Amino acid sequence: MRVVILHQHFKTPQSGGAIRSYYLARALADRGIATVVITAHNGPKKTDDVEGIEVHYLPVAYDNRFGFWKRLVSFWQFLRLGTREAKSIHGVDYYYAISTPLTVGLMARWLKRATGVPYFFEVGDLWPEAPIQLGYIRNGWLKKWLYRLERSIYREAQAVVALSVDIETYIQKVSSGTVTHVIPNMADCEYYTPSTQKSSAPENLVVAYLGALGVANGLDFLLDCARESLKAKAAIRFIVGGDGAMRDHLASRIENEKLTNVTLLPFQNREGVRQTLAGADAVFICYQNKPVLQTGSPNKYFDGLAAGKLIVVNVNGWMREEIEQAHCGIFVDRARPAALVEKLTSLSAAEVQQMKSNARSLAKRSYDRLALAEKFAGLFREEMK
């Protein structure tokens, strides 16, 4: 069997960033399935062997600091070049298209119509719902066209893989009859392990946010929490690491408001994330207050669980429900940043430790990378029967 994975943002552990597609490709290659990845990078065209995975890198510029319309240009360039590259690969049994962006689904649909090869479509963020709710797309005609495109991509797929139950519910609502599977992001419980580097105590807590510093993340709220922490003279430290369109703004606020309890780190690769998490007590999951952002499946959540960290979320939805049921984290209302300080300082050292232990247990029970890799590979075994 040969599977071609279409993903504009394929990353390896060495490069850092979200490495779900690397895990998926490894899951196939490790089981003897010939695996090809078509992706993009800020460099010349090349083909590499990455641990037995044939990776085609196309010259399509992209940066987390790109604005919405500049990102669209990048997406369309990858659509054009990626389609041509995929057509040059013969003996393909399946395409596996990973969004975002939605245009990768359009690529898979074009390839199916041109070659007769079926495709799976993976949905981690809902497009066009996300840019519409965030106010980037306002033209009524364009909205209708994008919704029609979205439905047609779902309907023509062999199956749709959703990264959360909330995403699966949405897909089944807008495209009834579409076959769906839920395969969430993975907790690498071998790589991330609970740390004994520091003891947890409510008077000395470290809260880490490691991920994209984009508009959708709404990280002004995190700095508001830090400001309230200083006002309350609470010994809570905040670590913010990553890159994105809002990084300069956040750095300016930290400096101008003298938020001495916030450390702003550069973008970290996987080893950097592991080292930073080793010194943290909690992982912060932060988003703007938009319903669509409640459905996501952020990598930082699963890394935090695997590392045995207390989880802080500021959105409703499946993550809040899960951490409250598992007793491994707290919810903080975006309207009350002071609530973060109140809730964290009210916890005893024993309660903090128990929540961290519960987080690790949840990771192993529900999101272990090896178990989910087997589930993913099973999709293709079932199709070949």
C-alpha positions, 0 to 999 in steps of 0.5 A: 500500500502507498499513502500520500499525506498532504499537509502544508505544515509538516514538522519534525521533532527537530524543527518543533511546532505541531508534529501530529502529521509526523506521528501519523506518517511514522505510524504508517511507515512503521507498519510497512506502508509506503508513506509519502508526505507533500509539504512546504517550507521556506526554501528550495524544492527538495525531497528528503528521507525522514526516518523512512518517510519520503518527504517532498518539500515545496517552495511555498513561503509561510510564517506564523506572523503572516496576516490572514490574506498573506496566508491565503496566498500561501495556501493557494500556492501550496494548492497549485504546486502540491496538486502537480507534485502529487500527480507525479507520484504513481501507485497511490492507494490513498491520499490523506489530506490534513487541514488547515487550510481548507484548500488542502481538502480542495487539493484532495478532491481535485486529485480524486477526480483526476486520478480516481484515488480516494482520500481521507480528510482530517479536520483539526480546525473548522474552516471556514467557520473559524475565519468567519467567526473571527471576522476575517471573512464578511462577504456573504457570497464568499461565505456561501461558496466556502460552506459549499466547498466545505460540504463537498470536501466532506461528502466526497471523502472516503471518511473524515477524521475529526480531532475532537468529538465537537468537531465530529458533531459539527461535521455530521450536522453540516454533512449528514451521511459522511463517515467520521472517525475521532482520532484526537491529538496524541500525548507522547507519554514516552517523551513527556514524563512527570518531572521531579525538577521542582516541588509544587506549592501553591505559593510558588506556581509556574504557569506555561503557555507554549504555542502559537502567539496568534490573534485567535489565541487571545493572549492579552487575557493571559497578560491580564491574569499576570497583571492581576497576580502582581496586584494580589502579590501572588507568587505565580510566574508565567512563561510564554513561549512561541511565535506569531502575529501577536508576539511584538504586541505581547512583548510591548505590553510586558515591558510597558506594564512592567509585568515582571512575573512574565518571561517571554521565550522564543519559539521552542523545538520539542526538546525546548518544550520538554525542558520548559514543561519540566519547570512548570506546574500548569499549562495554559490553554488560551483562546478568544471567546468564539464558539468555534475555538472551543472545538479545537484540539491544541497540541499544548493540551496533550503535551501538558497532560503527558507531562503531568501538568495541571491544565488551565483553560479559558474556554467552554467546550469539551476540554473544560468538561474533560478536565473538570470530570478528570479533576486535573485542571481549572476553568477561568472565565475570560471576564474575570482574569483575577479568578486565575489567581483566586483558584490557584492560590486556593489549592493546597500543595496536595491538591496541586499534586493530585491534579498533576497525577490525574492529568498524566493518568488521563493522557495514558488512558485516553490519548497515548500516542502508541494506541492512537497511532494503531487506531490511525493505521487501522483505518487503512487496514479496514479499507483494504479488506 
